[in-house]
Amino acid sequence: MVRMTIKSFMLVLSMIVSFFYTATATTLEDNNGGIKGKIVTSDGKPAADVSVILQGTSFMTVSDGAGTFVFKNVPAGNYQVAISFTGFANKTEDVTVEAGKTASVKFQLEVSSKQLSEIVITGNQAKLVRRSSNYVSKLPLANVENPTVYSVITKDLLAQQQVYTVDDAMRNAPGITKMWEATNRSGDGGAYYNSRGFTIQSQLRNGVAGNVSSVIDASNIESIEVIKGPNATLFGAQLTSYGGLINRVTKRPYDHFGGEVAVAGGSYNYNRIMADVNTPLDSAKNILLRINTAYTTQDSWMDVGHSKTFAFAPSLSYKINDRLNISLEAEFMSGEGNGNTFFFMPWWLTTADLTAQRADKLKIDYNRAFINEDLTATSRNANFFGSMNYKVSDQWNTQTVVSMTNSYSDGFGPYFYLLPGDSISRQDQSTENSKQSITEIQHNFIGDFKIGKFRNRFVGGIDFFYLNSNQMFKSAEYDQVPTYGTVSNYRDFNATNMNDVYKSLGSSVEYPYIYKKYVYSAYASDVFNITDQLMVQAGLRIDYYDFKGNYSPATGTTSGGYNQTALSPKFGIVYQVVKDRLSLFGNYQNGFTNTNSLIYVSETETTISKPEQANQWEGGVKMDMFDGKLTGTISYYDIKVKDVLRSDAEHPNFYLQNGSQKSKGVEVSIIANPFQGFSVVAGYSYNDSYYINTSDDVNGLRPGTASSPTSANLWLNYRISNGKLKGLSLGAGGNYASDVKIVNSRTTGVFVLPAYTVLNAALSYDTPKFRFGAKVDNLTDKHYWIGYSSMNPQKSRSFTGTVAFKF
């Protein structure tokens, strides 16, 4: 029913657009006039790719290869034509349009044709590069000045690739491999990824808490910042990992009316409607509103399954005066459908008990979901954000940010255990009216000032973090079936039968996660310029963690509460060999985890484990060379985790806290624009991770959760800038990941997910008013698996087409 509704809506929408466009053109053509113009360089040659706007209207275009532009069907009246170009001030010319006539206008740029060519390349590059960030160090800092390694995925790159989710966008992040798709469980942070041998999720939005438990829609994404290594000093320990963090930067309102409406359709009954609408709400353009929304439905690429997702993200900004700005935002996301397919190695068997020790050698039908379609789950997120920025003086600003995230889930989560004899155990882990909420309140003082002749860029802040978990899980086995051939009871693993299982087992299979925790933090960081090209950074966080304990519905009691304090330092140094172009950097970064386990002291005394610590040393080079045609980072890192818990063999149910883990490696990130229209986005990563001083079973071995040691990403795109095919763009690329041992121990054995190379391609044609696109994912129809201690088959080849109308 939903599928028919979407198709009908798409048909009606296209008819409305066509009728409106035809009617408008027919009615106005005789009564209106037009504008034609030409733009030349300082040496009299045509200037292409210059943006042209008819101010006060929705008319906009770009100059063609001959430097000309045309506006048709312009109502009679007086106007200003404005041109803009990267790195130069706008120019305007007055023009009068008369009915039935075409007015002419000419512009001359204060730049030569040679300089213009270089600027075009730099401008194209700028769409894929963010040369500074307000979030990575919580203050404005250029990448070549920042000792922290990070990569940015821009909305322009997502548009090139026709990507609509954060999951797909992350394939452009060097050193990042996906381990799990989103589970849709309340409290989760979307998909699971691996960075530098550690698991991370996308749990921050504009620098503060912003969990979304379902697949995260990219409709309101301006960019995605992937910040590498432990970063607890500025971001705390609750939403980050030792491998780094993912921060979603969202679209903000702007000061004129505009937007885009698009529809997409493709393989497996994929249908999507999306809109981005922006408008000022007052004549002074002090109150601005932007709304991004999308609705997507899709069947599974397997024999059974479907999904429906909805996203609605309004953003309101209010400029009260030249000093004070307020922003209010919300993010509503919901999903319904079947979960993804997960195969686990059972804890009671060894890999030798299976018929094969590699995913590609097991006899499992790749296209089977092994469930009935009514084993579904629903998830909802309602997130609210507010920020107030006040300019105290030319040197100081204050910022107050409030974030409230609320997630809900209910329904089934089927999964499978691999068994001997080419069979599986069909199991389920459900959530029942599960809820989690997070409140974060943060206040920052941001300064850019001098002490004597030395420049300081300072941020100091306080942070309050509160998490309230009220989640209920249920888990049970249903049956065992073969993994290929005829399965007579295939559809018996359904909602009715699984509910009957839960009723028969009662509370014995219920696992409540009901608890509250508070974190109170203060932090400070300063970037100190010793010279114009040599700078050092130092920061420190103090973190007070107050866990109130776990609540048991069965007994009505709360137990296990504790509190502890942790310090997190950070240091960095940057030397710009060529100012603003080439820098050498080094950093020391720290992260920690509150582990909440009992340590045996004596027969009469126990203690709570202290925070686990991760310390990173990193060094490398950052570049922004050849007038912006080449940007990138090359780094070597070494992370050591200490105070890792391990079982105390002499005292059951207690732990020792003297284990360790090492993770070191190399990362390369490159974005290049060697000539006009052609861009390259590339990354490479090698990671060596292993346990130290732990049980003999895994000591010296790579963790099963460390993902692939080697990974690479590549995207090549060429856009025609002149001639009749101007606006035509072709892109292709892919991702590589080496073998990963999801099970790796001396007792259980080794189980391998094989290496894979997945290719993608996209074709689009962009005009000032319309954009047409088509893409293919998994071009070679590769069978491959990802996993977080599991084996998850991935989507087969798929095609998608898109039509967008811009206004």
LUMKEBA-19143 format. One record per residue (C-alpha): residue in one letter; y, z, x. Coordinates in pm, whole numbers, plus 32768, in hexadecimal, padded with zeros to 4 digits. Each point is the difference from the previous one (the first is absolute). Example, Ala and Ser with C-alpha at 12.3 -4.5 7.8 and 13.67 -1.06 7.14 Angstrom:
2
A7E3E830C84CE S81587FBE8089 
end
This chain:
807
M800080008000 V80EE80578116 R7FA77EC380B9 M805E7F2A7ED4 T814580C27FD7 I80647FBE8167 K7FB37E8E7FEA S80BC7FE37EB7 F812B80B68092 M80057F1A812F L7FF87ECD7F1D V811480857F1E L80D58062812A S7FE47EA7809B M80587F5E7EB2 I813280E07FDA V80777FB5815F S7FCB7E8A7FCF F80B07FFF7EAE F812480CF8082 Y802B7F238131 T7FEB7EBA7F35 A80E1807C7EEA T8101808580F1 A80057EC280CD T801F7F217EC9 T810F80CF7F59 L80DB803E812C E7FDC7EC480C9 D81107F427F44 N80F681247FFB N7FE080798164 G80557F808155 G7F728026815B I804880598169 K7F907F4A8135 G80488072815F K7FC07FCB816F I7FE280FA811C V802E7F96816A T7FFC80B0814F S8128802180ED D7F977EBA80AB G7FF07F477EB2 K7E877FF77FD0 P7F4C80597EBA A7FAD81707FCF A7EB2803A7F50 D7F70813E7F64 V8153809D7FB5 S7FFF80D87EC3 V80F97F917EF6 I806380D77ED5 L80E67FB57EDD Q809781597FE0 G7FF680A87EAD T7EDD7F257F8D S7E887FE48038 F802D7EB380BA M7F7C800A8164 T7F637F0980F1 V7FE27FA98172 S80857ECF80B8 D7F0A7EE9804E G7FC47F478147 A813E7F327FCC G80CB81407FCC T803B7FAF7E92 F7FD180CC7EC4 V802A7FC07E8B F803780D77ECB K7FC47F507EB2 N805C80657E9C V811180F28068 P80E4806E7EDE A81697F8E8029 G80DD80FE80AD N807F808A8149 Y7F05808180FF Q7FCF80738164 V7EEA7F5F80CB A7F7F80EB810E I7F217FAB8128 S7F4880FD80D6 F7F387FEB813E T7F49810080D6 G80EA80AA80F5 F81457F6A7F76 A8104806B7F01 N7FF67F567EAC K80EF7EE07FBA T808D7FA87EAB E80B67ED67F69 D80AD7FE47EAD V7F8E7EE67F1E T80557F8E7E9F V7EF07F677F26 E80637F107EEA A7F1D7F897EE5 G7F497EBF8057 K807D80028169 T7F75806D8152 A80DF80C880E8 S7FDF7FEA8179 V801C810C810C K7FC980048179 F7FBA811980F6 Q80088001817A L7F45811080BB E808C809A813A V7EBE7FB880B9 S7F6F7ECC80AF S7EC47F4D7F93 K7F45808C8131 Q806C81637FAF L7FA87FC77E93 S7E9B7F9D805B E7FD6814380C5 I809080CC7EE2 V7F137F5E7F04 I7ED7806980D5 T808981608020 G804180107E8A N7E9E7F957FAD Q7F7F810580F4 A80D8810E7F60 K7F437FD57EB8 L7EBE807080A9 V8098810680E8 R80AD814A7FBD R80BA80578140 S805081627F94 S7F8581097F11 N809E812A7F50 Y7EAD80A47FC9 V7F307FF18140 S80DC810780AB K80B0806F7EBF L81467F6A8083 P807E7E9D8044 L7F647F8F8147 A7FB37EA6808A N7E967FB98057 V80507FBF8170 E80A78159800C N7EDF80B37F56 P7EE2809380D1 T7F1F80097ECC V7F237ECD7FC9 Y800C7F677EA6 S7FD77EB17F54 V80AE7F807EC7 I7F727F167EF7 T81227F637F43 K80117F7D7E9C D80477EA58092 L7EB0800280B1 L7F59806C7EBB A80AD7EDC7F51 Q7F837F0E810B Q7E9D80787FCC Q8024802D7E86 V7F858165801C Y801E80E97ED3 T7F68814C8073 V803580F08120 D7E8A7FD9804D D802C7E8F8050 A814C803980B0 M7F5E80EF80F9 R7F377EE880A0 N81437FAC80BB A800F815380AF P7F767FF88165 G7EED80FD803F I7FC980477E8D T7EAF7FC07F5B K7FAD804E7E96 M7EDD80F27FCC W7FFF803C7E88 E80AB7F707ED2 A80C380EC7F1E T7F1C80F37F49 N80EA80327ED2 R7FC48178801D S812680E67FC3 G809780808142 D7F877EDA80CF G80F87F2180B3 G7F7F7EA47FB7 A7F217F4C80FA Y7F7F809E8141 Y80537F5D814E N7FBA804E816B S8104801A8112 R7FB580628167 G7EAA80887F9C F807E80DA7EDE T80137FD47E89 I81547FC97F58 Q80807FB07EA3 S81487F847F6E Q808481517F88 L81747FEA804F R81117F477F47 N815A7FE8809D G7FA0811680F1 V7F8481047F04 A7EC9803B7F29 G7FAA7ED57F28 N7E8B80007FB2 V7F6C7EED7F28 S7E8C802F7FC3 S7FB07E9F7F86 V80347EB180AB I817280088062 D80BF7EDE7F6A A80F77F5880EE S80F77F917EF4 N810880FD806E I7FBD7FEF8177 E811F7FAA80EB S7F3080478135 I7EDC80D0807B E802980D1813B V7EC4805580C0 I805C811A80EF K7EFD80398111 G7F6F813F8091 P8024816E7F96 N815880367F62 A800081607F73 T814E805A80A3 L80CC7F3B7F03 F7F057FC07EE9 G7F2581387FF9 A7E8680167FF2 Q7FB87FDE7E8D L80277E857FD5 T7FCA7F838163 S7EDB7FDE80EF Y7FD07FF28176 G7FF47E867FE7 G81567FEE7F5E L80907FCE7EA4 I805D7EEC7F0C N815A80087F62 R80547F197EDF V81707F9D7FFA T80637F927EA3 K80F67F027F7C R815C80807FB1 P81047F837F05 Y81117F0F8072 D81587FAD7F75 H7FC97EC47F32 F7F1A7F807EF0 G7EC47F578078 G7E8A800A800E E7EBA7F4A7FD5 V7EEC7FD87EFE A7EAB7F80806E V7EA57FC27F7B A7EBF7FD780C7 G7E9B7FA27FAF G7EC47FBE80C0 S7E91803F8042 Y7F3881047F42 N80F37FEC7EDB Y811D808680D1 N814380137F35 R8149809F8068 I815E80167F6C M8119809380D3 A817880277FEB D8119807780E2 V814B802A7F46 N814480898093 T814F80397F57 P814180C98027 L803C80E87EDA D817A80188023 S811C7F148058 A804E80BA8143 K7E957FCF806C N7FDA816E8057 I7ED080307F1E L7EE27F148052 L7EA97FDA7F63 R7ECC7F4C8080 I7EB07FEE7F50 N7EBC7F7F8096 T7ECC7FE37F28 A7EAC7F568003 Y7EC77FEE7F29 T7EB97F808094 T7EA67FC67F73 Q7ECF7F8280B9 D7E877FEC7FE4 S7F2C806B8124 W7F7D7EFF80F7 M7EB080A97FC8 D7F227FD37ED1 V809C812A7F4F G815A80978005 H816E7FE17FA3 S814F80A48046 K8154801F7F59 T8133808980B1 F816780377F95 A8131805480D4 F816180547F8D A8105807080FE P816D802C7F96 S810980578104 L816380717FAF S8115803680FD Y815480997FBA K811D7FEF80F8 I80DB81237F91 N80FF7FC48112 D80127F818166 R7F54813D807A L7EFC80527EF9 N7EDB7F2C7F88 I7EE580657F17 S7EB77F487FC5 L7F0280407EEE E7EB17F508004 A7EB180097F50 E7EAF7F62803E F7F017FE27EE9 M7EB07F6C805A S7EBD7FFE7F3A G7EAB7F678020 E7EBE7FD87F3B G7EBB7F638068 N7EC3801780CB G7FFF8091815B N7FA67F43813A T7E9F7FFD808B F7FA581098104 F7EAE802380AF F7FCB814180C8 M7EFD806980FE P7F4A812D7F65 W8023814080C8 W7E8F80547FDD L7F827EBE80A7 T80277F528150 T80667E96802C A7E9E7FB8807B D7F8580487E9E L80BC7ECE7F80 T7F807E9B8019 A81287FA480DF Q811580AC80C0 R810F7EFB7FBE A80AE7FAA7EBB D7FBC7E8A8025 K7E89803B802E L7FC280D17EC9 K7F6F7F507ED1 I811C804B7F0F D80867F017F0A Y81697FDA807C N808A7FA97EA8 R7F62811B7F39 A80C581317F92 F7EC580BA7F89 I80BC809F7EDA N80507FC47E95 E81667F9A7FB8 D805281347F30 L7FEE80E48133 T817B7FFB801A A811580ED8068 T817080197FAE S8115807380E7 R8173803F7FCF N8120805380E6 A815980717F8F N80DE8033812F F8171805B8000 F80FA7FF9811E G816780618030 S80E57FF5812E M816880608045 N80B77F858136 Y814F8096805C K80DD7F8D811E V809B813E808D S80C27F488110 D7FE87ECF80DC Q7F0180C080D3 W7F3880C47EFE N7F3B7FB67EC3 T7F2980DC7F26 Q7ED87F8D7F34 T7F3E80B47EEF V7EBB7F667F82 V7F1F80727EE4 S7EA77F6D7FBF M7F1480597EE3 T7EB27F4A7FEE N7F00802C7EEB S7EA87F617FFC Y7EEC80037EFB S7E9F7F757FF4 D7EDB80087F12 G7EBC7F418003 F7EDD7F8A80D0 G7FE07FBB8173 P7EAA7F63803D Y7F747FE98161 F7EAE7FC880A4 Y7F1D80948108 L7F307F1080D2 L7E8D804F7FEA P7EC57F8680B3 G7F4B7ED47F70 D813A7F397FA9 S806D80E27EE6 I812C80D77FA8 S804881457F4C R81097FC67EF5 Q80ED81287FF3 D814E80577F68 Q812580DD805D S80E8801F7ED6 T815180A27FD6 E804880B07EB9 N816E801A7F99 S8059803B816B K816B8038805D Q80C78036813C S81748028802F I80D880118137 T816880718016 E80C47FC9813F I816B80628035 Q80A67FA18147 H8160802B8087 N80757F54813F F8138801780D8 I802F7EB880BC G81017FDE8116 D80777EFD80FA F80F280AD80EC K80598037816C I7FF7813380D9 G80ED7FA08116 K7FA07E9B8053 F7E9880247F8B R7F9D7F6B7EB3 N7F1B80C97F1B R7F4A7F897EC9 F7F8181347F51 V7F3380527ECC G7FB1815F7F8B G7F64805D7EB9 I7F3C80E97F23 D7ED87F997F29 F7F4D80A57EDB F7EAA7F757FA0 Y7F3180777ED7 L7EAE7F787F93 N7F5080637EBE S7E9B7F837FDE N7F47801C7EB4 Q7EDD7F158036 M7E9D80037F7A F7EEB7F2E809A K7EA07FCA7F7C S7EE77F5F80C6 A7E967FA97FB1 E7EF07EFE803D Y7F997F117EEB D7ED57F3B8083 Q7F727F29811A V7FE97E837FF5 P7FAA7EE180EC T81217F5280B3 Y7F927E9A7FB2 G7F287F3E7F0E T7FD1805A7E92 V807D81597F98 S7F8A803E7E9C N80D2813A7FD1 Y81387F7180A9 R80EA804E7EDB D7F76815C7FC3 F80F9809080FA N810B80147EF5 A80FB80F47F6C T7F2280807EE6 N7ED7804A80E0 M80D2809A8114 N80B180E37F08 D7EAA80707F83 V7FA180598167 Y813A80D28029 K7FC480B27EB4 S7E9E805A8064 L806A808B8153 G813380BB7F84 S80E580B680F0 S7F057FEF811F V808A7EA98060 E817280577FD7 Y80DA802D8133 P815E80837FB6 Y811F7FCA80F7 I810080F07F71 Y80F8808B80F8 K816E80168060 K80A87FF08151 Y81668021807A V80907F878149 Y8156806B807F S80857F40812C A81307FD580DC Y802C7EF48108 A80FD7F6B80EF S80077ECD80E0 D81087F7280E7 V80227EB480B5 F80D580438133 N809C7EE080C5 I800480578171 T80957EA9803B D803A7ED67F1D Q7EA17F868052 L7F3F81418045 M7FBA80F27EE5 V7F1681217FBA Q7F87808F7EB7 A7F8C81637FBA G7F93809B7EB9 L7F5481347F75 R7F7380697EAF I7F9F81597F86 D7F117FF97EDD Y7F9781287F26 Y7EC77FB17F36 D7FA880DA7ED3 F7EB37FB07F58 K7FD880CB7EC3 G7E867FDE7FEC N7EFC7F4A7F2F Y7FE080537E8F S7EA780127F61 P7FF77FB77E87 A7EA6809E7FEE T80718155807E G81727FEE7FB8 T805080708163 T80C37F6F8123 S7F86802A8166 G80337F7F8160 G817980108011 Y80A980138153 N81407FA280B6 Q80567F968160 T811B7F7380D1 A7FF57ECE80DF L80F27F5D80F5 S800F7E8A803C P80CD7F788126 K805E7E99804F F80997F5B8134 G805D7E9C805B I80B67F348104 V80887E9E7FF2 Y80977F2F8115 Q80987EB57F97 V7FC37F178125 V80D27EFF7F46 K80DF80AA7F02 D7F947FC37E97 R7EFD7F06807C L7EF3809D80DB S7FA2816E801F L7EF980D880A5 F7F9A81357F3B G7F21812E8006 N7FB4810D7F00 Y7F4D81477FC9 Q7FAE80387E92 N7F4981167F49 G7F43802B7EBE F7F3A811D7F6A T7F1480567EE1 N7FD281487F46 T7E8380197FFE N7FBB813C7F2F S7EAE806A808E L7F6C814C806A I7FD380558170 Y7F078111805E V8097811780D4 S7F0A811E7FD0 E7F16808E7EF9 T812880A67F5A E81127F048047 T80487E937FB5 T813C7F32801D I808E7EC07F6E S7FFA7ED280E5 K81497FA880A3 P809D7EA77FC6 E7F4B7EE280A9 Q80EC7F4980F0 A80217E95806D N80DD7F9E8127 Q80557E9B805C W808C7F6C813F E80727E977FE1 G80C17F0480CD G80597E937FEB V81067EF67FD4 K80CE7F897ED6 M80B27EB27FF5 D80FA7F3F7F30 M802C7ECF80DD F80877E9C7FFF D810980367EF5 G7F0380A67F1C K7EF87EF0801C L7F0380F78091 T7FD5816B7F9B G7EDF80E38045 T7F65813E808A I7EEE80338102 S7F828164802F Y7EEB80D9808C Y7FB7814E7F55 D7F24812D8046 I7FBF80FC7EE8 K7F3F81418036 V7FA080DE7EDD K7FB7816B8050 D7F8B81337F3E V7F0B7F267F3E L7F0D80C77F28 R7E8B7FED803C S7EDD80C37F6F D7FB181528099 A7E887FED8039 E7FE28176803A H80C480607EC7 P7FB07F297ECE N81257FB77F13 F80F58037811F Y80A67F1380F5 L80607FE6816B Q81567F69804C N7FD87F6C8159 G7FA77E967FB6 S80D27ED58060 Q80297E8E7FC5 K809A7EF080D7 S809B7EBE7F82 K80AD7F0C80E6 G80547E917FF7 V80ED7ED98010 E80CF7F617EEB V80C67EBE7FFF S80ED7F8C7EEE I80BA7EB18013 I80E77F467F12 A80807EB48082 N80D27EDF7F7D P7FE97F01811B F80A97EE57F40 Q80A97FCA7EB4 G7F1F80417ED8 F7ED2807980C6 S7FA181718012 V7EE380C5809B V7F9281607FA2 A7EED808380E1 G7F5E81468065 Y7EE4808280D7 S7F6781598027 Y7EEE80A180CE N7F9A81697FC5 D7F0C80DF80BD S7FB3813E7F3F Y7EF581088044 Y7FA6816C7FCA I801B81038116 N7F5F81598013 T7F557FF07EB0 S7E9880047F89 D7EFF7F4480D1 D7FC27F1F7ED5 V81507F4C8021 N80968077814A G80937ED680BC L7FCA7F127EDB R80FC7F407F2F P804280A47EAC G7F727F467ED6 T815B80167F61 A80B57F5C8128 S7FD47E9C7F78 S7FF67EC780DB P805680298173 T80A57EA7800B S80D67F5A7EF8 A80FA7EE27FF0 N80E57F5C7F02 L80B17EAE8002 W80E27F447F10 L80A17EAD8048 N80FE7F697F14 Y80D17EC38002 R811A7FBC7F0A I80A97EAD7FEA S817980338012 N80847E9D7FCF G7FBA7EC17F45 K7F567FB97EB6 L7EF381058041 K80F88114804B G7F77814D7F85 L7E927FA18032 S7F46811180BE L7E9E800E808A G7F6281388092 A7EA980628084 G7F67812280B8 G7F0081127FF1 N7F718145807D Y7EEE805D80F6 A7F47814C801D S7EE1804B80ED D7EB980B07FAB V802C815F7F79 K7EFA8113800A I802D80B87EB6 V7ED780DE805D N7FF18062816E S7F348130806A R7ED0804A80D5 T7F45809F7EDD T80527F187EDD G801C7EC080CE V80F47EDD7FF0 F80647F237EDB V80E87ED9803F L80F67F397F31 P80107EAF80B4 A813C7F688090 Y80C17F127F21 T81117EFB8008 V80A87FC07EAF L80F07EDB7FD8 N81147FCF7EFD A80F67EE77FB4 A81337FCD7F25 L80D57ED97F8E S814E801B7F4C Y812D7F347F98 D814880BE7FDE T813D7F887F53 P813A80C37FA3 K7F7E80337E9F F7E867FDF8010 R7EE0805280E9 F7EA27F727FE6 G7EE3808E80CC A7E8A7FF28037 K7F2480C980E7 V7E968031805C D7F7681488080 N7EBD801080C9 L80127E8B8040 T7E9E7FE0808E D7F6480DF7EF5 K7F9580FC8106 H7F0D81167FA2 Y807E813A80A9 W801081797FD5 I80F5811A8043 G7FB281737FF0 Y8063816B8024 S7EA180828054 S7F957F007EFD M7FB37E907FCD N80F17F517F11 P7FD37E8A7FBC Q81487F407FF2 K808D7EF77F1B S7F847E9A800D R80E77ED28020 S81137FF97EF9 F81207F1A7F9F T815080627F69 G81237F327F82 T816180817FBA V81387F7E7F4F A814880C0801E F81547FCF7F5F K812D808D80BA F814D80597F64 
end
